[in-house]
């Protein structure tokens, strides 16, 4: 058993990916998505000591050593190698000429000792056990199984149509033999009628097959894509923090390729395998010698096809990483065009894209080079198969061992036999590709979503006491706590401010209290119910949140404010007036139907911030969490909006840097280094907290 490659999804999880692959190899079948949920990913990634701890927790003892590249063969494989002073890979095999590595970012490849020496950072960690786990057959994801089960009727009907088409194909060689050898007792008219009838049946059946396959592909892609998008939207907020947007988009778009291969190739594969025995028996009936020749040719074709599939799979693993990186670079260019232009970085961004594109081209050339040999041999043999059959058949006819009609019929059925063989071999190659795409898609489907992590309880009233008891939150098992020992009581309708220096844990506390992050320990209770026991989606119907990133969508003012909820124009304009956007919207010819560009780039920072606040307060949430909601506003606008927020019948929790209206809050929480260092009203804190007094100054 070889190392099972698992692609890193976050930019800093190469160490965890390497540990996961070794646990999967030595101990038990393990998925990176589950390891990530349990251990998390520290800011900046894992170091060797942390990787060693993960391995030890899972039952693997290891040892880190400093070693030069010349001594590689002395280390037991597989082992983890420190790479380019910033990355971790697995060395799977070392020979006198090549080093076989598994890179969690780019896949498996073999490199020369010279290349390895150039990138190896002379630090390795090897495993102190000498055993491999037993092979386990892969399990099909439950969501994929449900897609198949829900469409089983259409699937079986499609299989039935394929069988009919294949039966007609089987009958054609017999018709050819009868026509050439003239052994038919039928009249010419009847034979012509029979042939035309067979052609008509084949045409109609093939037409039905094409439409049925298209229907099955369409409904499968719809189910797969809808399941993926639904799961993506239900994933925890933390899932998106360290991931490249472009790569996520590329993964989701791969569902189209997956359904095309799985449906078309899989059905063809099942039918072809069922008919292979019939083909062999019919060929044997025509000519034993030609059958043995055909089987020999099939073995040659199969051998080179497997070699080609193996080569293509390795290249594709690396190529997909480059393609997704290209998607991410383009995404960054479009979204950050202002920064690129303001810093005059067009050349730098173009060079980054061009370098990545050159890698993509090199993979294409590498694939073409491999295909020119390993894929060309089966194609050449298939092209000249009929010539080989006729040449050998000519000798058999001269020796009166068969007839010309039988040779022509055998050639026809031999080609029909090779077609499913090639189809099966092609399917194998395609399935290797699908596995690469599917593994990346399963990272989304297998990650625990918020619905599964939350409870089902619902409160009658969310405008209630909020109790925060001894809360601690860490971004990963090895990270320093972002917040710890936090205990608070927030009364209904109370107005709370959270202040402190940058990095003090203010935003993290707000996200944990709002249910965007699940606390590592401690509890947050709304009334008497722990937030972990509440239905998260119902909870969010009553909780308003505005974060620092004021993200707007490509749509109208109305769509960005209502977010699909139904409100009258009068009420929307009332909300708009309260946040100071009335003059902007009324000044546009289309009013609420005016389109906003993607990310709101045709609006100022302050206007985007006002729109985000309007979007939150329009549904009158019982509790409102705001993270620096007025940082882009002028003093007059800030004062007007804060006065309105203070007048709402809601509990209000605000993270604030600007302290101009701080004296109006009922309670102020002062944070430093993830802890609460002071608590009280503005005047109380001025009298008792030197730290707060300095912040206020």
C-alpha positions in Angstrom: 0.0 0.0 0.0 1.3 3.4 -1.0 0.7 6.8 0.7 -2.8 8.1 -0.2 -2.4 11.6 -1.3 -4.6 14.2 0.5 -4.6 17.7 -0.8 -4.2 20.6 1.6 -7.1 23.0 1.4 -5.8 25.8 3.6 -2.6 27.6 2.8 -1.0 26.8 6.2 -2.0 23.2 6.7 0.8 21.3 4.9 2.1 20.0 8.2 -1.3 18.6 9.3 -1.8 17.2 5.8 1.5 15.3 6.0 0.6 14.0 9.5 -2.8 12.9 8.3 -1.3 11.0 5.3 1.1 9.1 7.7 -1.7 8.3 10.1 -3.7 7.1 7.1 -0.8 4.9 6.0 0.3 3.4 9.4 -2.7 3.4 11.7 -6.2 3.8 10.2 -8.1 5.4 7.3 -8.1 9.1 8.1 -9.5 12.2 6.3 -7.8 15.6 6.4 -11.2 17.3 6.9 -11.8 15.5 10.2 -8.3 16.1 11.4 -8.7 19.8 10.6 -11.9 20.0 12.6 -10.3 18.5 15.6 -6.9 20.2 15.6 -7.5 23.3 13.5 -4.7 25.2 11.7 -2.5 27.6 13.8 -1.8 31.0 12.3 1.3 30.5 10.2 0.9 26.7 10.1 2.4 23.8 12.0 5.9 23.4 13.3 7.7 20.1 13.7 7.0 19.8 17.4 3.2 20.3 16.8 3.3 17.7 14.0 5.0 15.3 16.3 2.3 15.9 19.0 -0.5 15.2 16.4 1.3 11.9 15.5 1.8 10.9 19.1 -1.9 11.6 19.9 -2.8 9.2 17.1 -0.4 6.4 18.2 2.7 7.1 16.2 6.1 7.8 17.7 8.4 9.9 15.6 11.9 11.5 15.8 13.1 14.7 14.2 16.7 14.8 13.0 19.0 17.1 11.1 20.3 15.3 8.0 21.8 16.2 4.7 20.4 15.0 1.4 23.3 12.5 0.9 22.1 10.5 3.9 18.5 10.2 2.8 18.7 6.5 2.2 19.5 5.8 5.8 16.1 7.1 6.9 13.1 4.7 7.0 10.5 5.8 4.5 8.0 7.4 4.4 9.2 10.4 6.4 8.4 14.1 6.6 10.9 16.6 5.1 11.1 20.3 5.7 11.0 22.0 2.3 12.3 25.4 1.1 12.4 26.6 4.7 8.6 27.1 4.7 6.8 23.9 3.7 6.4 20.2 4.6 6.4 17.2 2.2 6.5 13.4 2.5 9.4 11.5 1.1 7.9 8.2 0.0 10.8 6.4 -1.7 14.5 7.0 -2.3 16.4 5.3 -5.1 19.9 5.8 -6.5 18.6 8.1 -9.2 15.3 9.6 -8.0 13.4 10.7 -4.9 9.7 10.1 -4.8 7.9 12.8 -2.9 4.3 13.6 -2.0 3.6 17.3 -1.7 0.3 18.1 0.0 0.1 21.3 -2.2 1.0 19.8 -5.6 0.7 16.0 -5.4 3.1 13.1 -6.1 6.1 13.4 -8.3 9.6 12.0 -8.6 12.6 14.4 -8.7 16.3 14.1 -9.1 18.7 14.1 -6.1 20.1 17.5 -7.4 16.6 19.1 -7.3 15.9 17.5 -3.9 19.1 18.8 -2.5 18.3 22.3 -3.7 14.9 22.5 -1.9 15.5 20.3 1.1 16.1 22.2 4.3 18.1 19.4 6.0 15.4 18.6 8.6 13.4 15.4 8.6 11.1 13.5 10.9 10.8 9.7 10.5 8.4 7.2 12.1 9.5 4.7 14.8 7.1 2.0 13.9 7.4 -0.6 11.1 3.9 -1.6 10.1 1.2 -0.6 7.7 -2.5 -0.6 8.3 -4.7 -3.1 6.4 -6.2 -1.9 3.2 -9.8 -0.7 3.5 -12.1 -0.3 0.6 -13.1 3.3 0.1 -16.6 4.2 1.4 -19.0 6.2 -0.8 -20.0 9.5 0.7 -23.6 9.4 2.0 -24.6 12.5 -0.1 -23.3 10.8 -3.3 -25.2 7.6 -2.4 -28.4 9.6 -1.9 -28.1 11.2 -5.3 -27.8 7.7 -6.9 -30.7 6.3 -4.8 -33.0 9.2 -5.6 -32.5 8.7 -9.3 -32.4 4.9 -9.4 -35.5 4.5 -11.7 -33.9 6.8 -14.4 -30.6 5.0 -13.9 -32.1 1.5 -14.5 -34.0 2.7 -17.5 -30.8 4.2 -19.0 -29.0 0.9 -18.4 -31.9 -1.0 -20.1 -31.6 1.3 -23.2 -27.9 0.7 -23.3 -28.4 -3.1 -23.2 -30.8 -2.9 -26.2 -28.3 -0.8 -28.2 -25.6 -3.3 -27.4 -27.7 -6.3 -28.4 -28.3 -4.7 -31.8 -24.5 -4.2 -32.1 -24.1 -7.9 -31.4 -26.5 -8.9 -34.1 -24.9 -6.8 -36.9 -22.0 -9.2 -37.6 -24.4 -12.1 -38.2 -26.3 -10.0 -40.8 -23.0 -9.2 -42.5 -22.0 -12.9 -42.6 -25.3 -13.9 -44.1 -25.1 -11.1 -46.8 -21.6 -12.0 -47.9 -21.8 -15.8 -47.7 -25.3 -15.8 -49.2 -26.6 -18.5 -46.8 -29.8 -16.7 -46.1 -33.1 -18.4 -47.1 -34.8 -15.1 -47.1 -35.7 -13.2 -50.3 -33.8 -10.0 -51.2 -36.9 -7.9 -50.3 -37.3 -9.5 -46.9 -33.6 -9.1 -46.1 -33.6 -5.4 -47.1 -36.8 -4.9 -45.0 -35.1 -6.7 -42.0 -32.0 -4.5 -42.4 -34.0 -1.3 -42.6 -36.1 -2.4 -39.6 -32.9 -3.0 -37.5 -31.5 0.4 -38.6 -34.8 2.1 -37.6 -34.9 0.3 -34.2 -31.2 1.2 -33.6 -31.8 4.9 -34.6 -34.8 5.2 -32.3 -33.2 3.4 -29.4 -30.0 5.4 -29.7 -32.0 8.6 -29.8 -33.8 7.6 -26.6 -30.4 6.7 -25.1 -28.9 10.1 -25.9 -31.9 11.9 -24.3 -32.0 9.6 -21.3 -28.3 10.0 -20.6 -28.7 13.8 -20.9 -31.6 13.8 -18.4 -29.6 11.6 -16.0 -26.6 13.8 -16.3 -28.6 17.0 -15.8 -30.5 15.8 -12.7 -27.3 14.3 -11.2 -25.3 17.5 -11.7 -28.2 19.5 -10.3 -28.3 17.3 -7.2 -24.6 17.2 -6.8 -24.2 21.0 -7.3 -27.1 21.9 -5.2 -25.9 19.6 -2.4 -22.4 21.2 -2.6 -23.7 24.8 -2.6 -26.1 24.0 0.2 -23.3 22.4 2.2 -21.0 25.3 1.5 -23.5 27.9 2.7 -24.0 25.9 5.9 -20.3 25.5 6.7 -19.0 27.3 9.8 -17.6 30.8 9.3 -14.1 29.5 10.3 -14.0 27.2 7.2 -13.6 30.2 4.9 -11.0 32.1 6.9 -7.8 30.5 5.6 -9.1 29.3 2.1 -8.5 30.8 -1.3 -11.7 31.9 -2.9 -10.5 30.9 -6.4 -9.7 27.3 -5.3 -13.2 27.0 -3.7 -14.8 28.2 -7.0 -12.7 25.7 -9.0 -13.7 22.8 -6.7 -17.4 23.6 -7.1 -17.2 24.0 -10.8 -15.6 20.5 -11.0 -19.0 18.9 -10.3 -19.8 19.3 -14.0 -16.8 17.2 -15.0 -17.6 14.6 -12.3 -21.2 14.0 -13.4 -20.2 13.8 -17.1 -17.7 11.0 -16.4 -19.6 9.2 -13.6 -22.9 9.0 -15.6 -21.8 8.5 -19.2 -18.6 6.4 -18.6 -20.0 4.4 -15.6 -23.1 3.2 -17.4 -21.1 2.4 -20.5 -18.6 0.5 -18.3 -21.3 -1.6 -16.6 -22.9 -2.5 -19.9 -19.6 -3.2 -21.7 -18.4 -5.5 -18.9 -21.6 -7.5 -19.1 -21.2 -8.1 -22.8 -17.5 -8.9 -22.9 -18.2 -12.6 -22.3 -20.7 -12.7 -25.1 -18.3 -11.1 -27.5 -15.6 -13.7 -26.7 -18.0 -16.6 -27.1 -19.2 -15.3 -30.5 -15.6 -14.7 -31.7 -14.6 -18.1 -30.5 -17.5 -19.6 -32.6 -16.2 -17.8 -35.7 -12.4 -18.5 -35.3 -10.4 -19.7 -32.3 -7.1 -18.5 -33.9 -8.4 -15.0 -34.5 -9.9 -14.9 -31.0 -6.5 -15.7 -29.4 -4.9 -13.0 -31.6 -7.5 -10.5 -30.5 -7.1 -11.3 -26.8 -3.3 -10.9 -27.2 -3.8 -7.5 -28.8 -6.2 -6.6 -25.9 -3.5 -7.4 -23.3 -1.0 -5.1 -25.1 -3.6 -2.3 -25.3 -4.6 -2.8 -21.7 -0.9 -2.7 -20.5 -0.2 0.6 -22.2 -3.5 2.1 -21.2 -2.9 1.4 -17.5 0.6 3.0 -17.8 -0.9 6.0 -19.5 -3.6 6.4 -16.8 -1.1 6.2 -14.0 1.1 8.9 -15.7 -1.9 11.2 -16.4 -3.2 10.9 -12.8 0.1 12.1 -11.4 0.3 15.0 -13.8 -3.3 15.9 -13.3 -2.9 16.1 -9.5 -0.2 18.7 -10.0 -2.0 20.5 -12.8 -5.2 20.9 -10.8 -3.3 22.8 -8.1 -1.9 25.2 -10.8 -5.3 25.6 -12.4 -7.0 26.5 -9.1 -4.1 28.9 -8.3 -4.7 30.6 -11.6 -8.4 30.9 -10.8 -7.4 32.5 -7.4 -4.9 34.9 -9.1 -7.6 36.1 -11.5 -10.1 36.5 -8.7 -7.6 38.6 -6.7 -6.9 40.8 -9.7 -10.6 41.5 -10.3 -11.4 42.1 -6.6 -8.3 44.1 -5.8 -7.9 46.2 -8.9 -8.0 49.5 -7.0 -5.0 48.4 -4.8 -3.2 47.1 -7.9 -3.5 50.3 -9.7 -2.9 52.6 -6.7 0.4 50.7 -6.0 1.2 50.4 -9.7 1.5 46.6 -9.3 0.1 45.6 -12.7 3.5 44.2 -13.8 4.0 42.2 -10.6 0.5 40.7 -10.8 0.9 39.9 -14.5 4.3 38.2 -13.8 2.7 36.1 -11.0 -0.1 35.0 -13.4 2.4 34.4 -16.2 4.7 32.2 -14.1 1.7 30.2 -13.0 0.5 29.9 -16.6 3.9 28.7 -17.7 3.6 25.9 -15.1 0.2 25.0 -16.6 1.7 24.9 -20.1 4.6 22.7 -18.9 2.1 20.2 -17.4 0.2 20.1 -20.7 3.4 19.4 -22.6 4.3 16.7 -20.2 0.9 15.1 -20.6 1.2 15.3 -24.4 4.7 13.8 -24.3 3.4 10.9 -22.2 0.3 10.4 -24.4 2.4 10.5 -27.6 3.8 7.1 -26.5 1.6 5.3 -24.0 -1.7 6.4 -25.5 -0.6 6.3 -29.2 0.3 2.6 -29.1 -3.2 1.4 -28.3 -4.7 3.8 -30.9 -2.3 2.5 -33.6 -3.1 -1.1 -32.8 -6.8 -0.3 -32.9 -6.5 1.5 -36.2 -4.7 -1.5 -37.9 -6.7 -4.2 -36.1 -8.8 -4.9 -39.2 -5.7 -5.2 -41.4 -4.2 -7.8 -38.9 -7.5 -9.8 -38.9 -7.8 -9.7 -42.7 -4.2 -10.7 -43.2 -4.4 -13.7 -40.8 -8.0 -14.5 -42.1 -6.7 -14.6 -45.7 -4.3 -17.4 -44.7 -7.2 -19.2 -43.0 -9.4 -18.9 -46.1 -6.7 -20.3 -48.3 -6.4 -23.3 -46.0 -10.2 -23.7 -46.1 -10.5 -23.1 -42.3 -13.1 -20.4 -42.6 -15.1 -18.3 -45.1 -14.7 -14.7 -46.3 -18.0 -13.8 -44.7 -16.9 -15.2 -41.4 -13.6 -13.1 -41.6 -15.6 -9.9 -42.3 -18.1 -10.7 -39.6 -15.2 -11.5 -37.1 -13.5 -8.2 -38.0 -16.8 -6.4 -37.3 -17.3 -8.1 -33.9 -13.6 -7.9 -33.1 -13.8 -4.1 -33.4 -17.0 -4.2 -31.4 -15.1 -6.2 -28.7 -12.2 -3.8 -28.7 -14.5 -0.8 -28.4 -15.8 -1.7 -24.9 -12.3 -2.8 -23.9 -11.0 0.6 -24.9 -14.0 2.2 -23.3 -13.3 0.4 -20.0 -9.7 1.4 -20.1 -10.6 4.9 -21.0 -13.1 4.8 -18.1 -10.3 3.7 -15.8 -8.2 6.7 -16.9 -11.2 9.0 -16.5 -12.1 7.6 -13.1 -8.6 8.3 -11.9 -9.2 11.9 -12.9 -12.6 11.9 -11.2 -11.0 10.7 -8.0 -8.7 13.7 -8.0 -11.6 16.1 -8.5 -13.9 14.2 -6.2 -11.4 14.2 -3.3 -11.2 18.0 -3.5 -15.0 18.3 -3.7 -15.4 15.9 -0.7 -13.4 18.3 1.4 -16.6 20.5 1.3 -19.1 17.7 1.6 -17.4 15.9 4.4 -16.8 18.9 6.7 -19.3 19.1 9.5 -21.8 21.9 8.8 -23.3 24.3 11.3 -26.6 22.4 11.3 -24.9 19.3 12.5 -22.9 21.2 15.1 -25.8 23.1 16.6 -28.9 21.9 18.4 -32.6 22.1 17.6 -34.1 24.1 20.4 -35.8 27.5 19.8 -36.5 30.3 22.3 -39.8 32.1 22.7 -37.9 35.3 23.3 -34.4 36.1 22.2 -34.4 39.5 24.0 -33.2 37.9 27.2 -30.3 37.8 29.6 -27.0 36.7 28.0 -24.7 34.8 30.3 -21.0 34.3 29.2 -19.3 31.9 31.5 -15.6 31.3 31.5 -15.3 31.4 27.7 -12.1 30.4 26.0 -11.5 30.3 22.2 -8.5 29.1 20.2 -8.2 29.0 16.5 -6.4 25.6 16.7 -5.3 23.1 19.3 -1.8 24.6 19.3 -2.7 28.3 19.1 -2.5 30.7 22.0 -6.1 31.4 23.2 -7.5 34.4 21.3 -9.7 35.0 24.4 -9.8 33.2 27.7 -11.5 33.4 31.2 -14.3 35.7 29.8 -17.3 35.9 32.0 -20.1 38.5 31.5 -23.8 39.1 32.1 -25.6 41.2 29.6 -29.1 42.3 30.5 -31.9 42.7 28.0 -31.8 46.0 26.0 -28.4 46.8 27.6 -25.9 48.8 25.5 -22.4 47.3 25.7 -19.1 48.6 24.3 -16.0 46.5 23.9 -12.8 48.4 23.7 -9.1 47.6 23.6 -6.0 47.8 21.4 -5.8 46.0 18.1 -5.4 42.2 18.6 -6.8 42.3 22.1 -9.6 39.9 21.3 -12.5 42.3 20.9 -13.7 41.0 17.5 -13.2 37.3 18.5 -15.3 37.8 21.6 -18.1 39.4 19.5 -18.0 36.6 16.9 -18.2 33.9 19.7 -21.1 35.7 21.4 -22.9 36.0 18.1 -22.5 32.3 17.3 -20.1 32.8 14.3 -17.4 30.8 16.2 -18.0 28.0 18.7 -16.2 28.5 21.9 -13.4 26.0 22.7 -14.6 25.8 26.3 -17.1 27.5 28.6 -20.7 28.4 27.7 -22.8 31.2 26.3 -26.4 31.1 27.4 -29.3 33.0 26.0 -31.7 32.9 29.0 -31.2 29.3 30.3 -30.2 27.8 27.0 -26.7 27.2 25.8 -26.1 28.6 22.3 -24.8 25.2 21.2 -28.2 23.7 21.9 -30.1 26.3 19.9 -31.1 25.9 16.3 -28.5 28.1 14.6 -30.7 29.2 11.7 -33.6 30.3 13.9 -31.2 32.0 16.2 -29.8 34.1 13.3 -33.4 35.2 12.4 -33.3 37.1 15.7 -29.6 38.2 15.9 -28.1 41.0 13.8 -24.4 41.2 13.0 -22.3 43.8 11.2 -18.6 42.9 10.9 -15.7 45.1 9.8 -15.9 43.8 6.2 -18.8 45.7 4.6 -19.5 43.2 1.8 -22.2 44.1 -0.7 -23.6 42.1 -3.6 -24.0 42.8 -7.3 -27.6 43.8 -7.2 -30.0 46.7 -6.4 -30.2 48.8 -3.2 -33.4 46.9 -2.4 -31.8 43.5 -2.8 -28.8 44.5 -0.7 -31.0 45.8 2.1 -33.8 43.2 2.2 -31.6 40.1 1.4 -34.7 38.4 0.0 -37.1 39.4 2.8 -40.4 41.1 2.0 -40.8 44.7 3.2 -42.8 47.6 1.8 -41.1 50.5 0.1 -42.2 52.9 2.8 -40.6 50.8 5.5 -37.4 50.3 3.5 -37.1 54.1 3.0 -37.7 54.7 6.7 -34.8 52.5 7.5 -32.7 54.1 4.8 -33.5 57.5 6.3 -32.4 56.4 9.8 -28.9 55.4 8.5 -28.5 58.5 6.4 -28.8 57.0 2.9 -32.0 58.7 1.9 -30.4 61.5 -0.2 -28.2 59.0 -2.0 -31.0 56.7 -3.0 -33.5 59.5 -3.9 -30.7 61.1 -6.0 -30.6 58.1 -8.2 -33.1 58.0 -11.1 -34.1 54.3 -10.3 -34.1 54.8 -6.5 -34.2 51.5 -4.7 -33.8 49.7 -8.0 -30.4 51.3 -8.7 -27.8 48.6 -9.2 -24.7 48.4 -7.0 -21.5 46.9 -8.6 -19.9 43.8 -7.1 -18.5 44.5 -3.6 -20.1 47.9 -3.8 -17.1 49.5 -5.6 -19.3 52.3 -7.0 -20.0 53.4 -3.4 -17.8 55.1 -0.8 -16.7 53.2 2.3 -19.1 55.2 4.5 -22.0 54.4 2.2 -21.2 50.7 2.2 -21.1 50.8 6.0 -24.5 52.6 6.2 -26.0 50.0 3.8 -24.6 47.1 6.0 -26.2 48.7 9.1 -29.5 49.2 7.3 -29.4 45.5 6.2 -29.1 44.5 9.8 -31.6 46.7 11.5 -34.4 46.3 8.9 -35.6 43.1 10.5 -35.5 44.6 14.1 -33.2 42.0 15.7 -33.5 41.4 19.4 -29.7 41.4 19.8 -27.3 43.4 17.6 -23.6 42.8 17.4 -21.6 45.5 15.6 -17.8 45.4 14.9 -16.6 48.9 14.4 -19.8 49.9 12.6 -18.9 53.6 12.1 -15.2 53.5 11.4 -15.7 54.9 7.9 -18.3 57.6 8.9 -17.9 61.2 9.7 -18.7 62.4 13.2 -22.1 63.7 12.3 -23.2 60.5 10.6 -21.8 58.4 13.4 -23.6 60.3 16.0 -26.9 60.1 14.1 -26.7 56.3 13.6 -25.5 55.6 17.1 -28.4 57.6 18.5 -30.8 55.6 16.4 -29.2 52.3 17.5 -29.4 53.4 21.2 -33.1 54.0 20.7 -33.9 50.5 19.4 -35.6 48.0 21.7 -32.6 45.6 21.3 -29.6 44.5 23.2 -26.6 46.2 21.6 -23.0 45.0 21.7 -20.5 47.2 19.9 -16.8 46.8 19.3 -15.4 50.3 19.1 -12.1 52.0 18.3 -13.5 55.5 18.1 -14.5 56.4 21.6 -16.4 59.7 20.9 -19.8 58.3 22.0 -18.4 55.8 24.6 -19.9 57.6 27.6 -23.4 56.7 26.4 -23.0 53.0 26.9 -24.4 51.2 30.0 -21.3 49.1 30.4 -17.9 49.1 28.8 -15.7 46.0 28.6 -12.0 46.7 28.4 -9.9 44.0 26.9 -6.1 43.3 26.6 -4.3 40.2 25.4 -7.6 38.2 25.2 -8.7 39.0 28.7 -11.1 41.4 30.3 -9.0 43.9 32.3 -11.7 46.3 33.4 -15.5 46.6 33.4 -17.8 49.4 34.2 -19.3 52.7 33.0 -17.3 55.4 31.3 -16.9 57.5 34.4 -16.1 54.5 36.7 -13.4 53.3 34.3 -11.8 56.8 34.1 -11.6 56.8 37.9 -10.4 53.2 38.3 -8.6 52.0 35.2 -5.3 53.6 34.0 -5.4 51.4 30.9 -8.8 52.6 29.9 -7.9 56.2 30.6 -4.9 55.9 28.2 -7.1 54.4 25.6 -9.6 57.2 25.9 -7.0 59.8 25.7 
